[in-house]
Amino acid sequence: MSVKRMNFDVAVETNGSVELPDAGPMWITVSPKDHDFVLHKGSEIKLLWPHTFLNPKHFEKLDFQYFFIQPIDGVVGSTETALDFVLANPLWSLSLQQHKILDIR
């Protein structure tokens, strides 16, 4: 029996390199790591920050409900510059890894 038929919510996080099968309603997070991604729609897109070759502006016309910038852990200044970016670009929101902030590993 599938988890959907058992009334479980399904959430998937993917780098978007392959299309997902149609499994009915689910939450889809796409976090591309390079330009070779094919999944251009979903619930949210999450980009790591700073990213040397993925420009967030190139993703703004894609079919997502939410747009997130997530600072890379351990990169000095990444949280501050990510915050500067989202304040200047209101389509985007800041995504923080709370378990890392709280040192829960």
Secondary structure, 3 states (H helix, E strand, C coil): CCCCCCCCCCEEEECCCCCCCCCCCCEEEECCCCCCCCCCEEEEEEEEECCCCCCHHHHCCCEEEEEEEEECCCCCCHHHHHHHHHHHCCCEEECCCHHHHCCCC
